[in-house]
Amino acid sequence: MLAVALATVSLCGMDVPSASRAFEECWRKTLVVGHRGAAAYAPENTLPSFRAAIGSGAVATECDVHLDADGGIAVIHDDTLDRTTTGKGPVARATSTELRALGVPSLEELTAVTKGKIVLVIEIKDGDGIEEKVVAHLRKEGMLDQAIVFSFDRERVAKVKSLEPGLKGVWLIGDKPTAGVLPGMVADAAAAKVDGVGFAYGNASEEAVAAFHGRRLPVFAWTVPPGEWVGRLRERGVNFIITNHPRHVSEQLADG
């Protein structure tokens, strides 16, 4: 549980999760983020999965969000219901009531579970105006420093930063950071004023990590299995490891 302790701040005698503190501590040690809750321990993006992440030793847990037919924020990875629920069809055509019946949490339900316990990473998937809704909800809950926003769309991250500059925003980069494109990636990240970047763990090369560290931008690596890659990424200076197995990876980092 040391990683959690390092990323909390004292408030009225209580420790609360802090994204800003995590972004400071990640330069001293590699921190762990549970993927879609703790997807190896309970079904992804479900409340039991997020509860498992809270007890895992992870500093943060990641979710995915779409807008539903009512304009509510649904916690689900895919843009359809087919893979992870017994429902069918697009998330955007399902009502909030229908989604709750299928076991898809709302962001409101999720933050009620994570608030005061763990930093919540919110990956924005789809929905017009979803950035404003996410920021407004975090403001209402007093969770701006208990959250980080992710997106593969750099413009979505930039939009979040324009709405709330203090909210941490991370650009997920799907392309491989080869020598020819890496300088442009670094320049684009700086222009969008993101607070960090993320890569698939096989793309988090020494060169890429060093290039973004040169701009003082932390590097996240997803979705890392327990084993040799954990040590390899730590040696490269990766700041955050995102994993389905946060308890196992936290224990591996503590042992090594």
Long-range contacts (C-beta under 8 A, 24 or more apart in sequence): 1-57, 2-57, 2-254, 3-29, 3-31, 3-32, 3-57, 3-58, 3-59, 3-250, 3-253, 4-57, 4-58, 4-59, 4-118, 6-31, 6-59, 7-31, 7-59, 7-60, 7-119, 14-116, 16-116, 16-146, 17-59, 17-60, 17-114, 17-116, 17-117, 17-118, 17-119, 17-146, 18-119, 18-145, 18-146, 19-60, 19-119, 19-145, 19-146, 19-147, 19-148, 19-168, 20-145, 20-168, 22-59, 22-60, 22-119, 23-168, 23-195, 23-196, 23-218, 25-59, 26-218, 26-239, 26-240, 27-218, 27-239, 29-253, 30-233, 30-234, 30-238, 30-239, 30-240, 30-241, 30-253, 31-58, 31-59, 31-60, 31-239, 31-240, 31-241, 32-56, 32-57, 32-58, 32-59, 32-60, 32-240, 32-241, 32-243, 32-246, 32-249, 32-250, 32-253, 33-58, 33-59, 33-60, 33-61, 33-62, 33-121, 33-220, 33-240, 33-241, 33-242, 33-243, 33-246, 34-58, 34-60, 34-61, 34-62, 34-242, 34-243, 34-244, 34-246, 35-62, 35-222, 35-223, 35-242, 35-243, 35-244, 35-246, 36-62, 36-63, 36-64, 36-77, 36-244, 37-61, 37-62, 37-63, 38-244, 38-245, 38-246, 38-247, 39-244, 40-243, 40-244, 40-245, 40-248, 41-245, 41-247, 43-84, 44-77, 44-84, 45-75, 45-76, 45-77, 45-84, 45-104, 45-105, 46-103, 46-105, 47-105, 47-109, 47-110, 47-113, 50-110, 50-113, 50-114, 50-118, 51-113, 52-247, 53-118, 53-246, 54-113, 54-114, 54-117, 54-118, 55-247, 56-246, 56-247, 56-250, 57-246, 57-247, 57-250, 57-251, 57-254, 58-118, 58-246, 58-247, 58-250, 59-118, 59-119, 59-240, 60-118, 60-119, 60-120, 60-121, 60-148, 60-240, 61-114, 61-118, 61-119, 61-120, 61-121, 61-246, 62-121, 62-122, 62-123, 62-150, 62-242, 63-107, 63-110, 63-120, 63-121, 63-122, 63-123, 64-123, 64-125, 65-107, 65-122, 65-123, 65-124, 65-125, 65-127, 65-130, 65-134, 66-91, 66-92, 66-125, 66-126, 66-127, 66-130, 67-91, 67-92, 67-126, 67-127, 67-128, 67-129, 67-130, 67-133, 68-92, 68-94, 68-95, 68-96, 68-99, 69-93, 69-94, 69-95, 69-96, 70-95, 70-96, 71-129, 71-133, 72-96, 72-99, 72-106, 72-107, 73-106, 73-107, 73-108, 73-127, 73-130, 73-133, 73-134, 73-137, 74-99, 74-104, 74-105, 74-106, 74-107, 75-104, 75-105, 75-106, 75-107, 75-109, 75-110, 76-104, 77-125, 79-125, 79-126, 92-126, 92-127, 107-134, 107-137, 108-137, 111-137, 111-138, 111-141, 111-143, 114-146, 115-141, 115-143, 115-146, 116-146, 119-146, 119-147, 119-148, 120-146, 120-147, 120-148, 121-147, 121-148, 121-149, 121-150, 121-170, 122-147, 122-148, 122-149, 122-150, 123-149, 123-150, 123-151, 123-172, 124-149, 124-150, 124-151, 124-153, 124-156, 124-160, 131-156, 131-159, 131-160, 131-163, 132-163, 134-160, 135-160, 135-163, 135-164, 135-167, 138-164, 138-167, 139-164, 148-195, 150-198, 154-188, 154-189, 154-192, 154-194, 155-192, 157-192, 157-194, 158-192, 158-193, 158-194, 161-192, 161-193, 161-194, 165-193, 168-195, 168-196, 169-193, 169-194, 169-195, 170-194, 170-195, 170-196, 170-197, 170-198, 170-220, 171-196, 171-197, 171-198, 172-197, 172-198, 172-199, 172-220, 172-222, 173-197, 173-198, 173-199, 173-203, 174-200, 176-203, 177-203, 177-205, 177-207, 177-208, 177-211, 179-207, 182-207, 182-208, 182-211, 183-211, 185-211, 186-211, 186-212, 186-214, 186-215, 189-215, 189-217, 190-215, 196-220, 196-239, 196-240, 198-222, 198-242, 201-229, 201-233, 201-241, 204-233, 204-236, 204-238, 205-236, 206-236, 209-236, 209-237, 209-238, 210-237, 213-237, 224-249, 226-252, 227-252, 230-256, 231-256
